[in-house]
Amino acid sequence: MAESSIQPEINAPTKTDKLAIQFVEPPAAVTQQPATTSATSATTATTATSTTPSTIIWTPRFIVLFALTLVIGLSADSLLTQAVLDRLFRETWVSLAHLLPAFVCLLAIIIVTRSWWIRLGAIFASIWVLFISLNHVLPFFRLDPGSSIPSLLNAIICSALFGAYICLSIDRTPFTRWDIWFFRIVLIVSICAAPLIYIATPADSLTLNTIESDLAALGLVLALLVWWARPSCWKMQPGLALLFGMLPAIELLLSLHGIGTGATNLYLTQVSLLCFLLGTIRLLKGQLR
């Protein structure tokens, strides 16, 4: 009887310990969840904080550099235009002075970019720079008046520019319904352009030079519309849309009768090349983030 009365007192602490263990363990598990959640949120916040500065393109230093390039470029273009009119040197060297730094920026973009669209667009733009440089050097050679080389070069130049603008405008730009319809229309127009030009041109003026010149003009129009006719480009890449769109816009403006003559033609041509150079600088800065 003594043993039976003592036995519950010995067993009681064991049950109590088990119950205590059972009641103590769940709070430990519960307290681990907030710790894990807080650690995850802290990691996410740290990651977001570390990635936020990389999205800033227009830093104060870059704004100053960009503004200086713009002001000095416009002033230099004005002085160089007057120097060309005074026959101190040829227009070719002025144009090459704009194209050479643009070509260097494009090569740097091809090397540093991680986007295949940007790389492909920079390759097309480099081809454009090479052929337009060849077009500026062409006056040093004697060609037949009826040679098709100038018109063929113009067609290649405008086609390369159009291809570059398509690739550059697609990168990081969301496709809206209008963008899809726009590229469908562009595809149809590009396919039907040559036959329509052939049919619409009078027989007495139908030559290979005429067809190539019309295709070059169409390429400039499409290159302009790729940037300026798509609201998504103005929303996501307004700087590139403005700068790259100025080149075909000025070239089309100069093609109008009575506008592209003399000093005006020369100065606006250099301004269009300066806009392209500024666009490549802005694009390179975006790829160096």
C-alpha positions as CSV (number, residue, x, y, z in Angstrom):
1,M,0.0,0.0,0.0
2,A,2.9,2.3,0.7
3,E,4.4,1.6,-2.7
4,S,1.1,2.2,-4.4
5,S,0.7,5.5,-2.7
6,I,4.1,6.7,-3.6
7,Q,4.0,5.6,-7.3
8,P,1.7,8.3,-8.5
9,E,3.8,10.9,-6.9
10,I,6.9,9.6,-8.8
11,N,5.1,9.3,-12.1
12,A,3.4,12.7,-11.9
13,P,6.4,14.8,-12.7
14,T,7.1,12.7,-15.8
15,K,3.7,13.4,-17.2
16,T,4.0,17.0,-16.4
17,D,7.4,17.2,-18.1
18,K,5.9,15.6,-21.2
19,L,3.1,18.1,-21.2
20,A,5.5,20.9,-20.6
21,I,7.6,19.8,-23.6
22,Q,4.5,19.6,-25.7
23,F,3.4,23.0,-24.7
24,V,6.8,24.6,-25.1
25,E,7.7,23.2,-28.6
26,P,4.9,24.9,-30.6
27,P,5.8,28.4,-29.6
28,A,9.3,27.8,-30.7
29,A,8.1,26.7,-34.2
30,V,5.8,29.7,-34.3
31,T,8.6,32.1,-33.4
32,Q,10.7,30.7,-36.3
33,Q,8.2,31.8,-38.9
34,P,8.3,35.5,-38.1
35,A,12.1,35.3,-38.0
36,T,12.2,33.6,-41.4
37,T,9.7,36.0,-42.8
38,S,11.6,39.0,-41.5
39,A,14.8,37.6,-42.9
40,T,13.2,37.1,-46.3
41,S,11.7,40.6,-46.3
42,A,15.1,42.0,-45.2
43,T,16.8,40.2,-48.0
44,T,14.2,41.4,-50.5
45,A,14.5,44.9,-49.2
46,T,18.3,44.7,-49.5
47,T,18.1,43.4,-53.0
48,A,15.6,46.1,-54.0
49,T,17.8,48.7,-52.5
50,S,20.9,47.4,-54.3
51,T,19.1,47.3,-57.7
52,T,17.3,50.6,-57.4
53,P,20.4,52.9,-58.1
54,S,21.2,50.8,-61.2
55,T,18.0,52.0,-62.9
56,I,19.0,55.6,-62.8
57,I,20.4,56.8,-66.2
58,W,20.2,60.5,-66.0
59,T,22.7,61.1,-63.2
60,P,24.0,64.6,-62.6
61,R,27.3,63.8,-64.1
62,F,25.7,62.3,-67.3
63,I,23.3,65.3,-67.6
64,V,26.3,67.7,-67.5
65,L,28.2,65.6,-70.1
66,F,25.2,65.3,-72.3
67,A,24.4,69.0,-72.2
68,L,28.0,69.9,-72.9
69,T,28.1,67.6,-75.9
70,L,24.9,69.1,-77.2
71,V,26.0,72.7,-76.8
72,I,29.5,72.2,-78.0
73,G,28.2,70.1,-80.9
74,L,25.7,72.7,-82.1
75,S,28.2,75.5,-81.8
76,A,30.9,73.5,-83.7
77,D,28.4,72.6,-86.4
78,S,27.7,76.2,-87.0
79,L,31.4,77.1,-87.2
80,L,32.2,74.1,-89.4
81,T,29.3,74.9,-91.8
82,Q,30.7,78.4,-92.3
83,A,34.2,77.0,-92.8
84,V,32.9,74.6,-95.4
85,L,31.1,77.4,-97.2
86,D,34.4,79.4,-97.1
87,R,36.0,76.3,-98.7
88,L,38.5,75.8,-95.9
89,F,37.8,72.1,-96.0
90,R,35.2,69.7,-97.4
91,E,31.9,68.6,-96.0
92,T,33.1,65.0,-96.0
93,W,35.5,65.6,-93.1
94,V,32.8,67.3,-91.0
95,S,30.4,64.4,-91.5
96,L,33.1,61.9,-90.6
97,A,33.9,63.8,-87.4
98,H,30.3,63.0,-86.3
99,L,30.3,59.4,-87.6
100,L,33.6,58.2,-86.1
101,P,32.6,58.7,-82.4
102,A,29.2,57.3,-83.1
103,F,30.8,54.2,-84.6
104,V,33.0,53.8,-81.5
105,C,30.0,54.1,-79.2
106,L,28.2,51.4,-81.3
107,L,31.2,49.0,-81.0
108,A,31.2,49.6,-77.3
109,I,27.5,48.8,-77.1
110,I,28.0,45.6,-79.1
111,I,30.6,44.5,-76.5
112,V,29.0,45.5,-73.2
113,T,25.3,44.9,-73.9
114,R,23.4,41.8,-72.6
115,S,20.4,42.3,-74.8
116,W,20.4,40.5,-78.2
117,W,18.0,43.1,-79.6
118,I,20.4,45.9,-78.7
119,R,23.4,44.0,-80.1
120,L,21.6,43.3,-83.3
121,G,20.4,46.9,-83.6
122,A,24.0,48.2,-82.9
123,I,25.3,45.9,-85.7
124,F,22.8,47.3,-88.2
125,A,23.6,50.8,-87.0
126,S,27.3,50.1,-87.5
127,I,26.6,49.0,-91.1
128,W,24.6,52.2,-91.6
129,V,27.6,54.2,-90.4
130,L,30.0,52.4,-92.7
131,F,27.9,52.8,-95.8
132,I,27.0,56.5,-95.1
133,S,30.7,57.2,-94.6
134,L,31.3,55.5,-97.9
135,N,28.6,57.7,-99.4
136,H,30.3,60.8,-98.1
137,V,33.7,59.7,-99.5
138,L,32.2,58.8,-102.9
139,P,32.6,62.4,-104.3
140,F,36.4,61.9,-104.3
141,F,35.9,59.3,-107.1
142,R,34.9,60.0,-110.6
143,L,31.7,58.2,-111.5
144,D,29.5,58.2,-114.6
145,P,26.5,60.6,-114.3
146,G,24.1,57.7,-114.9
147,S,25.8,55.4,-112.4
148,S,23.4,53.5,-110.1
149,I,26.0,53.4,-107.2
150,P,24.7,56.5,-105.4
151,S,21.1,55.4,-105.4
152,L,22.0,51.8,-104.5
153,L,24.1,53.2,-101.5
154,N,21.1,55.3,-100.4
155,A,18.8,52.3,-100.5
156,I,21.3,50.3,-98.4
157,I,21.8,53.1,-96.0
158,C,18.1,53.6,-95.4
159,S,17.4,49.9,-95.1
160,A,20.2,49.5,-92.5
161,L,18.9,52.4,-90.5
162,F,15.3,51.0,-90.6
163,G,16.6,47.6,-89.4
164,A,18.6,49.2,-86.6
165,Y,15.6,51.2,-85.4
166,I,13.3,48.2,-85.4
167,C,15.7,46.2,-83.1
168,L,16.5,49.2,-80.8
169,S,12.9,50.2,-80.4
170,I,11.8,46.6,-79.5
171,D,14.1,46.2,-76.6
172,R,12.4,46.8,-73.2
173,T,9.3,48.1,-74.9
174,P,6.0,46.3,-74.1
175,F,4.1,45.3,-77.2
176,T,0.6,46.8,-77.3
177,R,-2.2,46.0,-79.7
178,W,-1.2,49.0,-81.8
179,D,2.5,47.8,-81.9
180,I,1.3,44.4,-83.3
181,W,-0.8,46.0,-85.9
182,F,1.9,48.5,-86.8
183,F,4.5,45.9,-87.5
184,R,2.0,43.9,-89.5
185,I,1.3,47.0,-91.7
186,V,5.0,47.6,-92.0
187,L,5.6,44.1,-93.2
188,I,2.9,44.3,-95.8
189,V,4.1,47.7,-97.0
190,S,7.7,46.4,-97.2
191,I,6.7,43.4,-99.3
192,C,4.4,45.4,-101.6
193,A,6.6,48.5,-101.9
194,A,8.8,47.5,-104.9
195,P,5.9,46.1,-107.1
196,L,3.8,49.2,-106.3
197,I,6.6,51.6,-107.2
198,Y,7.2,49.7,-110.4
199,I,3.5,49.9,-111.4
200,A,3.0,53.5,-110.3
201,T,6.1,54.9,-112.0
202,P,5.6,56.2,-115.6
203,A,7.3,54.1,-118.2
204,D,9.4,57.0,-119.5
205,S,11.0,57.6,-116.1
206,L,11.1,54.0,-114.9
207,T,14.8,53.2,-114.1
208,L,16.7,51.3,-111.5
209,N,17.8,54.6,-109.9
210,T,14.2,55.7,-109.6
211,I,13.1,52.5,-107.9
212,E,16.1,52.6,-105.5
213,S,15.6,56.2,-104.6
214,D,11.9,55.6,-103.9
215,L,12.8,52.6,-101.7
216,A,15.3,54.7,-99.8
217,A,12.7,57.4,-99.1
218,L,10.3,54.7,-97.9
219,G,12.9,53.3,-95.6
220,L,13.4,56.8,-94.1
221,V,9.6,57.1,-93.5
222,L,9.4,53.7,-91.9
223,A,12.4,54.4,-89.7
224,L,10.8,57.6,-88.5
225,L,7.4,55.9,-87.8
226,V,9.1,53.1,-85.9
227,W,9.9,55.6,-83.1
228,W,7.4,58.4,-83.5
229,A,4.2,56.5,-84.4
230,R,4.4,54.1,-81.4
231,P,3.2,55.6,-78.0
232,S,5.0,52.7,-76.2
233,C,8.4,54.0,-77.4
234,W,7.5,57.5,-76.1
235,K,6.4,56.0,-72.8
236,M,9.4,53.7,-72.2
237,Q,12.2,55.3,-74.2
238,P,11.4,59.0,-74.8
239,G,15.0,60.1,-75.1
240,L,15.9,57.6,-77.7
241,A,12.6,58.1,-79.6
242,L,13.4,61.8,-79.8
243,L,17.1,61.6,-80.7
244,F,17.0,58.7,-83.1
245,G,13.8,60.0,-84.8
246,M,15.4,63.4,-85.5
247,L,17.7,61.8,-88.1
248,P,15.1,60.5,-90.6
249,A,12.9,63.5,-89.8
250,I,15.5,66.0,-90.8
251,E,16.5,64.0,-93.8
252,L,12.9,63.9,-95.0
253,L,12.6,67.6,-94.4
254,L,15.6,68.4,-96.5
255,S,14.3,66.3,-99.3
256,L,11.4,68.7,-99.7
257,H,11.7,71.1,-102.6
258,G,13.2,74.5,-101.7
259,I,14.3,73.6,-98.1
260,G,17.5,71.6,-98.4
261,T,19.7,74.1,-100.2
262,G,23.0,75.8,-99.4
263,A,24.0,76.4,-95.8
264,T,20.7,75.2,-94.4
265,N,21.1,71.8,-96.0
266,L,24.7,71.5,-94.7
267,Y,23.9,72.7,-91.1
268,L,20.8,70.5,-90.7
269,T,22.6,67.5,-92.0
270,Q,25.3,67.9,-89.3
271,V,22.6,68.4,-86.7
272,S,20.9,65.2,-87.7
273,L,24.2,63.3,-87.3
274,L,24.8,65.0,-84.0
275,C,21.4,63.8,-82.8
276,F,22.3,60.2,-83.8
277,L,25.6,60.6,-81.9
278,L,23.8,61.8,-78.8
279,G,21.4,58.8,-79.2
280,T,24.2,56.4,-79.2
281,I,25.8,58.0,-76.1
282,R,22.5,57.7,-74.3
283,L,22.1,54.1,-75.4
284,L,25.6,53.3,-74.2
285,K,24.9,54.8,-70.8
286,G,21.8,52.7,-70.5
287,Q,23.8,49.5,-71.2
288,L,26.5,50.4,-68.6
289,R,24.0,50.4,-65.7
